[in-house]
Amino acid sequence: MFDWLLELFGTVLRFFNDLTHSYLFAIILFAILTKVLLFPFSIKQQKNSVKQASLRPKEMAIRKKYKDAKTPEEQRRMQEEVQELYQKEGYNPMGGCLPLLLQFPLIIAIYKVIQNPLRYICGLGKDAVGSILTAAREILGNTKLTEINLVSALNGENGAAILEKAGVEFDISALPDFTVFGGGFDLSVVPREGNWVYWLIPVLTGLISFFSMKLTKKLSYQGIQNENTDGAAKVSTWLMDLMMPAMSVWLSLEFAAMLGVYWIFQNILGVVQQLVLKKMFPLPKFTEEDYKRAEREMSGKGSKKYKKDNRPAPAPGTYRSLHNIDDDVVYKIPDKNKKSASEAPKLKDDNPDHRKKS
């Protein structure tokens, strides 16, 4: 991960913390800021979804044409026709993946910044943080102490002694305050190590993650696609709907509670953003007649090229015109051995010289 990005995120979080004097509100503002920065990419993703939705009748017509396809060759032809449709209409299936790809490094960066507040929020160097961490472990007798726990330790009664033993000069008042509700809830505590109240964070994270994913899909083209999935595809979609919330629960259990809080706000903001995008760029709606028209268009495509001629073959000595091959009119083949009237020898009466002589 680029250090400049982590330092930038740390600076922004420190600014929001100084502005609101609440680390909880600083996290909320930071979540809003990331959504705003990624909004242009989300617009691009929504436009791509609208384009895909506009092709739905034709795509469904192609898939219906191959609904009984069982062999790999038939399946391959169906995919080729779908890809040809995409290319003809200028649709790129990968065009909406950029916002998703950008979110992963951002989430990792946020986690590293939140897990290392002394370095990225307070601006202490790596060596200074290491010295403070070693001194705190010796004084408090806690070998499992992490950097994020140092904030609470330095804010406690042993804060001055820890800094003195570490040989680091630092203004303790500059530390962010991770407590909320009058100090009754510490966002730096790992939920699995805290009391039952902290376990509410992973539970809420999982539930909100699950329902926000469902709502987001319903408001996007992905929800329309899932309506027609069946069999293995439906099972796969259901598993994905469970895996993401399950992963968010595990992360919320293993890391500081503030990570779960950040995830909760991100999911809520994601639903709000999808509502705005749907209002700005609504998905097209189609009637049954639109689907039938697309079926007629796609089934008739290429019919002249591959249409089988079931008419009886012309009788011997006859042919059909290539200019009007669909007509039932046949023509007789001329006899090449029979001379035409123009080529027949002239009669004596027709010979002007002969008439002269007579």
C-alpha positions in Angstrom: 0.0 0.0 0.0 1.3 3.5 -0.9 2.3 5.4 2.3 1.3 8.7 0.7 -2.3 7.4 0.5 -2.3 6.3 4.1 -0.8 9.6 5.2 -3.4 11.5 3.2 -6.3 9.5 4.8 -4.7 10.0 8.2 -4.5 13.8 7.6 -8.2 13.9 6.5 -9.3 11.9 9.5 -7.3 14.2 11.8 -8.9 17.2 10.2 -12.4 15.8 10.7 -11.6 14.8 14.3 -10.3 18.3 15.1 -13.4 19.8 13.4 -16.0 17.7 15.2 -14.1 16.8 18.4 -15.6 13.3 17.9 -13.9 10.4 16.3 -17.2 8.8 15.6 -18.4 11.8 13.5 -15.0 12.0 11.9 -15.5 8.4 10.6 -19.0 9.3 9.3 -17.7 12.4 7.5 -14.8 10.4 6.0 -17.3 7.7 4.8 -19.4 10.5 3.1 -16.2 12.0 1.5 -15.2 8.6 0.0 -18.7 8.2 -1.5 -18.5 11.7 -3.0 -15.1 11.1 -4.5 -16.2 7.8 -6.0 -19.6 9.2 -7.2 -18.4 10.0 -10.8 -17.3 6.3 -11.2 -20.6 5.2 -9.7 -22.4 7.3 -12.4 -20.4 5.6 -15.1 -21.4 2.2 -13.5 -25.1 3.2 -13.5 -24.9 4.4 -17.2 -23.4 1.0 -18.1 -26.2 -0.8 -16.3 -28.8 1.3 -18.1 -27.1 0.4 -21.4 -27.2 -3.3 -20.5 -30.8 -3.0 -19.4 -31.8 -1.5 -22.8 -30.4 -4.6 -24.5 -32.4 -7.0 -22.3 -35.2 -7.8 -24.8 -32.8 -8.8 -27.5 -30.6 -10.7 -25.1 -33.5 -12.6 -23.7 -34.7 -13.4 -27.2 -31.3 -14.9 -28.0 -31.3 -17.0 -24.8 -34.8 -18.1 -25.5 -33.8 -19.3 -29.0 -31.2 -21.5 -27.3 -33.3 -22.5 -24.3 -33.0 -26.2 -25.3 -29.3 -26.0 -26.0 -27.5 -28.8 -24.3 -24.3 -29.4 -26.2 -21.2 -27.2 -25.6 -21.3 -26.1 -29.2 -24.8 -24.8 -28.9 -23.9 -23.0 -25.7 -20.9 -21.5 -27.4 -23.1 -20.2 -30.3 -25.5 -18.6 -27.8 -22.6 -16.8 -26.1 -21.2 -15.7 -29.4 -24.6 -14.2 -30.4 -24.8 -12.3 -27.1 -21.3 -11.0 -27.5 -22.0 -9.9 -31.1 -25.1 -8.0 -29.8 -23.0 -6.3 -27.1 -20.3 -5.2 -29.7 -22.9 -4.0 -32.2 -24.7 -1.9 -29.5 -21.4 -0.6 -28.0 -21.9 -2.2 -24.6 -18.8 -3.3 -22.5 -19.7 -5.8 -19.8 -16.5 -4.8 -17.9 -17.3 -1.1 -18.0 -19.0 -1.0 -14.6 -16.2 -2.8 -12.7 -14.0 0.2 -12.0 -15.9 1.5 -9.0 -15.8 -2.0 -7.4 -12.1 -2.3 -8.1 -11.4 1.1 -6.5 -13.2 0.3 -3.3 -11.0 -2.6 -2.3 -7.7 -0.6 -2.0 -9.7 2.2 -0.2 -11.1 -0.2 2.3 -7.6 -1.7 3.0 -6.2 1.8 3.4 -8.9 2.8 5.8 -8.3 -0.3 7.9 -4.5 0.4 8.1 -5.1 4.0 9.0 -7.6 3.1 11.7 -5.4 0.3 13.1 -2.4 2.6 13.3 -3.7 6.0 14.7 -0.4 7.1 16.2 1.4 6.9 13.0 -1.1 8.1 10.5 -3.4 10.4 12.5 -1.0 11.7 15.1 1.9 11.8 12.7 4.5 9.9 14.9 7.3 8.0 13.1 7.5 4.3 12.9 10.4 4.1 15.4 8.7 6.4 17.9 5.5 4.2 17.8 7.6 1.1 18.3 9.3 2.5 21.4 6.0 3.6 22.9 4.5 0.2 22.2 7.4 -1.6 23.8 7.3 0.7 26.9 3.5 0.2 27.3 3.8 -3.5 27.1 6.4 -3.5 29.9 4.6 -1.1 32.2 1.1 -2.6 31.7 2.2 -6.2 31.4 0.2 -6.7 28.3 2.2 -8.4 25.5 -0.8 -8.4 23.1 -1.1 -4.6 23.2 -1.5 -3.1 19.7 -1.1 0.4 18.4 -4.8 1.1 18.4 -4.9 0.2 22.1 -2.1 2.6 22.8 -4.5 5.5 22.5 -6.5 4.4 25.5 -3.3 3.5 27.4 -1.8 6.9 26.8 -5.0 8.6 27.8 -5.0 6.6 31.0 -3.1 7.3 34.3 0.1 5.6 32.9 0.3 7.7 29.8 3.1 10.0 31.1 5.1 7.1 32.4 4.9 5.2 29.1 6.1 8.3 27.1 8.9 8.9 29.6 10.1 5.3 29.5 9.9 5.3 25.7 11.9 8.6 25.5 9.3 10.2 23.2 8.0 13.7 23.6 4.4 13.9 22.6 1.3 16.0 23.5 -1.2 13.5 24.9 -4.0 16.1 24.3 -3.5 15.6 20.6 -4.6 12.0 20.8 -8.0 11.2 19.2 -10.8 10.3 21.6 -12.2 6.9 20.6 -14.9 6.9 23.4 -18.6 7.7 22.7 -21.7 8.1 24.9 -19.8 9.8 27.7 -16.9 7.3 27.7 -19.1 4.3 28.1 -18.2 2.8 24.7 -14.7 2.6 23.3 -14.4 2.3 19.6 -10.8 1.0 19.9 -12.0 -2.2 21.7 -12.1 -5.4 19.6 -15.7 -6.7 19.9 -14.7 -10.4 20.6 -12.6 -9.2 23.6 -15.2 -6.9 25.0 -18.5 -7.4 26.8 -21.9 -8.2 25.1 -22.5 -4.6 24.1 -19.5 -4.7 21.7 -20.9 -7.8 20.1 -23.8 -5.7 18.8 -21.4 -4.1 16.3 -20.7 -7.3 14.4 -24.4 -8.3 14.5 -25.5 -4.9 13.2 -22.7 -5.0 10.6 -23.8 -8.3 9.2 -27.5 -7.5 9.2 -27.1 -4.0 7.6 -24.6 -5.5 5.1 -27.1 -8.2 4.0 -30.1 -5.9 3.6 -28.2 -3.1 2.0 -26.9 -5.5 -0.6 -30.4 -6.8 -1.3 -31.7 -3.3 -1.6 -28.9 -2.1 -3.8 -29.4 -5.1 -6.2 -33.1 -4.4 -6.3 -32.5 -0.8 -7.3 -30.0 -1.8 -10.0 -30.1 -4.0 -13.1 -28.5 -6.8 -11.2 -31.9 -7.3 -9.4 -33.6 -7.7 -12.8 -31.1 -10.2 -13.9 -31.5 -12.3 -10.7 -35.2 -12.6 -11.3 -34.5 -15.0 -14.2 -31.8 -17.1 -12.7 -32.5 -20.6 -11.7 -30.8 -23.8 -10.7 -27.0 -23.4 -10.1 -27.0 -19.7 -10.9 -29.6 -18.9 -8.2 -27.7 -21.0 -5.6 -24.5 -19.2 -6.5 -26.1 -15.8 -6.2 -27.6 -16.8 -2.8 -24.1 -17.9 -1.6 -22.6 -14.6 -2.6 -25.3 -12.7 -0.8 -24.3 -14.6 2.4 -20.6 -14.6 2.0 -20.1 -10.8 1.9 -22.1 -10.1 5.1 -20.4 -13.1 6.8 -17.0 -11.6 5.9 -18.1 -8.2 7.3 -19.1 -9.9 10.6 -15.7 -11.7 10.8 -13.8 -8.4 10.2 -15.9 -6.6 12.8 -15.1 -9.3 15.3 -11.4 -9.4 14.7 -10.6 -5.6 14.4 -11.5 -2.5 16.4 -15.2 -1.7 16.8 -14.7 1.5 14.8 -14.1 -0.6 11.6 -17.5 -2.2 12.0 -19.0 1.3 12.6 -17.3 2.6 9.4 -18.7 -0.5 7.4 -22.2 0.2 8.7 -22.2 3.8 7.5 -20.7 2.8 4.2 -23.5 0.3 3.5 -26.2 2.8 4.5 -24.6 5.5 2.3 -24.4 2.9 -0.5 -28.2 2.4 -0.5 -28.8 6.2 -0.4 -26.4 6.6 -3.4 -28.2 3.9 -5.4 -31.5 5.7 -4.8 -30.0 8.9 -6.1 -28.5 7.1 -9.2 -31.7 5.4 -10.0 -33.5 8.8 -9.9 -30.9 10.4 -12.1 -30.5 7.5 -14.6 -33.7 5.3 -14.4 -33.5 1.8 -15.9 -35.7 1.3 -19.0 -39.0 -0.7 -18.6 -40.3 -3.0 -21.3 -43.7 -4.4 -22.0 -44.5 -7.9 -23.2 -44.9 -6.6 -26.7 -41.3 -5.3 -26.6 -40.0 -8.8 -25.8 -42.1 -10.3 -28.6 -40.9 -7.7 -31.1 -37.3 -8.5 -30.0 -37.9 -12.2 -30.5 -39.2 -11.6 -34.0 -36.3 -9.5 -34.8 -33.7 -11.8 -33.5 -35.3 -15.0 -34.9 -35.5 -13.4 -38.3 -31.9 -12.2 -38.3 -29.9 -14.2 -40.7 -32.9 -16.2 -42.0 -32.2 -15.4 -45.6 -28.7 -16.7 -45.3 -29.6 -20.0 -43.7 -33.2 -20.6 -44.8 -33.7 -24.0 -46.2 -35.5 -24.3 -49.6 -38.3 -26.8 -49.2 -39.8 -26.3 -52.7 -39.4 -29.2 -55.2 -36.5 -29.0 -57.6 -37.3 -27.7 -61.0 -38.1 -30.3 -63.7 -35.3 -31.3 -66.1 -34.7 -28.7 -68.7 -36.0 -25.8 -66.6 -34.5 -23.4 -64.1 -35.4 -20.6 -61.6 -34.2 -17.1 -62.2 -31.3 -16.0 -59.8 -32.8 -12.5 -59.8 -36.1 -13.8 -58.4 -35.0 -16.9 -56.7 -38.0 -16.8 -54.3 -40.5 -16.9 -57.2 -42.2 -20.2 -58.2 -41.9 -19.3 -61.9 -39.6 -21.6 -63.9 -38.0 -21.1 -67.3 -37.2 -23.5 -70.1 -33.6 -24.1 -70.9 -33.0 -23.3 -74.7 -31.8 -26.1 -77.0 -28.3 -25.0 -78.0 -28.3 -27.4 -81.0 -31.4 -25.8 -82.5 -30.6 -22.7 -84.5 -32.6 -19.6 -84.0 -34.5 -17.8 -86.8 -31.8 -15.2 -87.1 -29.2 -17.9 -87.6 -31.2 -20.0 -90.2 -30.1 -19.9 -93.8 -32.1 -17.5 -95.9 -34.5 -18.8 -98.6 -34.0 -18.0 -102.2 -37.0 -15.7 -102.3 -35.4 -13.8 -99.5 -32.2 -13.4 -101.4 -32.3 -10.0 -103.2 -29.6 -11.2 -105.7 -31.7 -14.3 -106.5 -34.7 -12.1 -107.2 -32.6 -9.9 -109.5 -31.5 -12.9 -111.6 -35.0 -14.2 -111.9 
